[in-house]
């Protein structure tokens, strides 16, 4: 099974979604495997798009409040929108921002959202749990999801978790070996999150990155024992 690629014909949308989706799916699969509380990849991607204005390099990819930097923002209070300044958490890259988002979902506050039976209910519960004050927040992320067919990433992740992927479909050993060589040569720099993000930008899935990193680790271990 190949990783889904979104092609809406809108360059900024396609670039954003196709860069962030592998990172989100990898985090989702990892958290599901651990038995943690999760939000569907489609909802996570839609929220990132809405909160950042389709800017994967935004300081606040998910608009998570906390110590970091102060910025102007709009809040819906007493039946009207007001402009205020608030403090937001700042993450060094998209991968760590996604980790921060899923860390936030472990809070009891979001339990109704993480227990939702489908992605539409999940989007509604995200608002009900207090993620945002905009009364149209749920409708906005539902619209982003439907307009850009983001549920394909849910289907992909669930297929991986069910083990529905055949050996033939995942026979990408050549690509993985090639990526392992690049990682070993330092083509993607240092630091796991940085490397993962850069390989995703080159069209590799996070599963391919993890497999390539395992190869590099085995090579280093073998060389160290010689």
Helices and strands as residue ranges (DSSP letters): H 11-34, H 41-52, E 65-77, E 80-88, H 94-104, G 108-110, H 111-114, H 119-128, H 137-147, H 151-162, H 173-184, H 192-201, H 206-225
